[in-house]
Amino acid sequence: MNIKKHIPNAITCGNLLCGCLAITYAFGGSLDKAAYLVGIAAILDFFDGFAARLLKVGGEMGKQLDSLADMVTFGVVPGMMMFHMMYFSMRKIVNHTSSGMAYNILSEYWLLLAFLITIFSALRLAKFNIDTRQTDSFIGVPTPANTILICSIPLINKFQPTILGFDITAITVNFYFLVGLTILMSYLLVAELPLFALKFKNFGWLDNKIRYSFLIISVVLLILFQFVAIPFIIFLYILLSIINNMMNKSKISKH
């Protein structure tokens, strides 16, 4: 029995297990613990593909299993977490209304917007599996990046509610901000937006300057701002990709 061919799939199953555990914590309202599990899952999601390439045991089975695991960890989990954040934010609005309006079933319909993230994550993963353009880069924001962004919010709220004297929770617990973020990220998941991938064919500067620049800036931001840096890093990734696309188009037009 060839054990090594099962190693990447075992790592993928670890990703799936983290996603299942994150769901249980999200159900209980422990969003910070769910966020930590998503972080572990993201690391495993990176290393399953790395292990498959290193061991040269990639195949269709691994590809399909990876998508199924990602749908749970980076599709269901962020939708549930956003649902809980919207729920508590809406309760805060209701409790502070002068009319004393009670939380009611009509309010719950607004909360269903959170699951746009889950729906568009499914579309994103299905699109990725059949899109031959996404072998060395991405079209649309990858589901792990979107999930990490969403999971950073409860961590910021718990551990860094203020920074440099600014009350960050004035934004991060705002219901309308959460709705706007949900709609924006759902769109970016399936947008025809080319984004670079952190895949190194070699380690030379010229071929990877956009990747090295992103990683260096990200490390500096994380050291300086910890969890608060995560949303900025995700949007930096999108911005650098747009700049990189413009530079590549400019080079092509000159030739």
C-alpha positions in Angstrom: 0.0 0.0 0.0 1.5 3.4 -1.1 1.0 5.6 2.0 2.4 8.7 0.5 -0.4 9.1 -2.0 -2.8 9.5 0.9 -0.8 12.2 2.7 -2.3 15.2 0.8 -5.8 13.9 1.2 -5.2 13.4 4.9 -4.1 17.0 5.2 -7.3 18.1 3.3 -9.4 16.1 5.7 -7.7 18.0 8.5 -8.9 21.2 6.8 -12.4 19.7 6.7 -12.3 18.7 10.4 -11.2 22.2 11.4 -14.2 23.6 9.4 -16.6 21.2 11.2 -15.2 22.2 14.6 -15.4 25.9 13.6 -19.1 25.4 12.8 -19.8 24.0 16.2 -18.0 27.0 17.9 -19.8 29.4 15.6 -23.1 27.9 16.6 -22.2 28.5 20.3 -21.2 32.1 19.5 -17.5 31.5 20.2 -16.5 33.3 17.0 -12.9 33.8 18.1 -12.3 30.1 18.5 -13.9 29.5 15.2 -11.6 32.0 13.6 -8.5 30.3 15.1 -9.7 27.0 13.6 -10.1 28.7 10.2 -6.6 29.9 10.5 -5.3 26.4 11.0 -7.5 25.2 8.1 -6.0 27.8 5.8 -2.5 26.5 6.6 -3.6 23.0 5.9 -5.3 24.1 2.7 -1.9 25.5 1.5 0.1 22.4 2.5 -2.2 19.8 0.9 -1.5 21.2 -2.6 2.2 21.7 -1.7 2.4 18.1 -0.5 0.7 16.7 -3.6 3.2 18.6 -5.8 6.2 17.6 -3.7 5.2 13.9 -3.6 3.9 14.0 -7.2 0.6 12.3 -6.2 -1.9 14.9 -7.4 -5.1 13.7 -9.0 -8.8 14.3 -9.6 -9.7 12.7 -6.3 -7.6 15.2 -4.4 -9.0 18.1 -6.4 -12.6 17.2 -5.7 -11.9 16.5 -2.0 -10.2 19.9 -1.7 -13.2 21.7 -3.1 -15.6 19.8 -0.8 -13.5 20.6 2.3 -13.1 24.3 1.2 -16.9 24.6 0.8 -17.3 23.7 4.4 -14.4 25.7 5.9 -14.4 28.6 3.5 -18.0 28.7 2.5 -20.3 27.6 5.3 -18.2 28.9 8.2 -17.9 32.5 7.0 -21.6 32.7 6.2 -22.4 31.5 9.7 -19.9 33.9 11.3 -21.3 36.8 9.4 -24.9 35.7 10.4 -23.9 35.8 14.1 -22.2 39.2 13.7 -25.2 40.6 11.9 -27.5 39.1 14.6 -25.7 40.7 17.5 -25.4 44.0 15.6 -29.1 44.1 14.8 -30.0 43.3 18.4 -27.9 46.3 19.4 -29.8 48.5 17.0 -33.2 47.2 18.3 -32.2 47.6 22.0 -31.2 51.2 21.4 -34.2 52.4 19.4 -36.3 55.0 21.2 -39.5 53.2 20.2 -38.5 50.0 22.1 -39.2 48.0 19.0 -38.8 44.3 19.7 -36.7 41.9 17.7 -39.1 40.2 15.3 -39.2 37.7 12.4 -39.0 40.5 9.8 -35.5 41.4 11.2 -34.4 37.8 10.5 -34.9 38.2 6.8 -32.1 40.8 6.7 -29.8 38.3 8.5 -30.2 35.9 5.6 -28.0 38.3 3.6 -25.1 36.8 5.5 -25.5 33.5 3.5 -24.8 35.3 0.2 -21.2 34.6 1.3 -21.9 30.9 1.4 -23.8 30.9 -1.9 -21.1 32.9 -3.8 -18.3 30.8 -2.3 -20.0 27.8 -3.8 -20.2 29.5 -7.2 -16.5 30.6 -6.8 -15.4 27.0 -6.1 -17.4 25.5 -8.9 -16.1 28.1 -11.3 -12.5 27.5 -10.2 -12.8 23.7 -10.9 -13.8 24.3 -14.5 -11.9 27.5 -15.3 -8.6 26.6 -17.1 -7.4 30.1 -16.7 -6.8 29.7 -13.0 -3.9 27.3 -13.0 -1.2 29.9 -12.1 -3.4 32.7 -10.9 -6.9 33.4 -9.7 -10.0 35.1 -11.3 -11.9 36.6 -8.3 -11.0 36.6 -4.7 -10.1 33.1 -3.4 -12.5 31.7 -0.7 -9.7 31.3 1.9 -8.8 35.0 1.6 -12.4 36.1 1.9 -12.9 33.8 5.0 -9.8 35.1 6.7 -11.0 38.7 6.2 -14.4 37.9 7.8 -12.8 35.9 10.6 -10.5 38.8 11.5 -13.5 40.9 12.6 -14.4 39.0 15.8 -10.7 38.8 16.7 -10.4 42.6 16.2 -13.6 43.1 18.3 -12.3 41.0 21.1 -8.6 41.8 21.3 -8.2 45.1 19.6 -11.4 47.1 19.9 -9.3 50.4 19.8 -6.1 51.3 18.2 -4.2 54.6 18.4 -7.2 55.9 20.3 -9.7 55.0 17.5 -12.7 52.9 18.4 -12.6 50.3 15.6 -15.8 48.6 16.9 -17.7 51.7 15.8 -17.2 50.2 12.3 -16.9 46.5 12.8 -20.1 46.0 14.8 -22.1 48.3 12.6 -24.9 46.4 10.9 -24.8 48.4 7.7 -21.0 48.0 7.4 -21.4 44.2 7.8 -24.2 44.1 5.1 -22.0 46.3 2.8 -19.0 44.0 3.4 -21.1 40.9 2.7 -22.3 42.3 -0.7 -18.9 43.6 -1.7 -17.0 40.3 -0.9 -19.7 38.2 -2.5 -19.3 40.1 -5.7 -15.5 39.9 -5.5 -15.6 36.1 -5.1 -17.0 35.7 -8.7 -15.8 39.0 -10.3 -13.7 38.7 -13.5 -10.7 40.2 -11.6 -7.3 38.5 -12.2 -5.4 38.1 -9.0 -1.8 36.8 -8.5 -1.3 33.5 -6.7 1.4 32.9 -4.1 3.0 30.1 -6.2 6.7 30.4 -6.8 8.1 28.7 -9.9 11.5 30.0 -8.9 12.7 32.4 -6.2 14.2 35.1 -8.4 13.2 38.7 -7.7 12.2 39.7 -11.2 9.7 36.9 -11.6 8.3 37.3 -8.1 8.6 40.9 -7.2 4.9 41.3 -6.7 4.8 38.3 -4.4 7.8 39.4 -2.4 6.5 42.9 -2.1 3.1 41.6 -0.9 4.7 39.3 1.7 7.1 41.9 3.1 4.4 44.5 3.5 2.1 42.0 5.0 4.6 40.9 7.6 5.3 44.5 8.6 1.6 45.3 8.9 1.0 42.2 11.1 3.9 43.1 13.4 2.6 46.6 13.8 -1.1 46.1 13.9 -1.8 42.4 14.6 -5.4 41.4 13.8 -6.3 44.9 12.6 -3.8 44.4 9.8 -5.7 41.4 8.2 -8.4 43.4 6.4 -5.8 45.8 5.0 -3.7 42.9 3.8 -6.6 41.3 1.9 -7.4 44.6 0.2 -3.7 45.2 -0.4 -3.7 41.9 -2.2 -6.5 43.0 -4.4 -4.9 46.4 -5.0 -1.5 45.0 -5.9 -3.1 42.5 -8.3 -4.9 45.4 -10.1 -1.6 47.3 -10.3 0.2 44.2 -11.6 -2.5 43.7 -14.2 -2.2 47.3 -15.4 1.6 47.0 -15.6 1.4 43.7 -17.6 -1.1 45.3 -20.0 1.2 48.3 -20.5 4.1 46.0 -21.3 2.1 44.0 -23.8 0.8 47.2 -25.5 4.4 48.5 -25.9 5.4 45.3 -27.6 
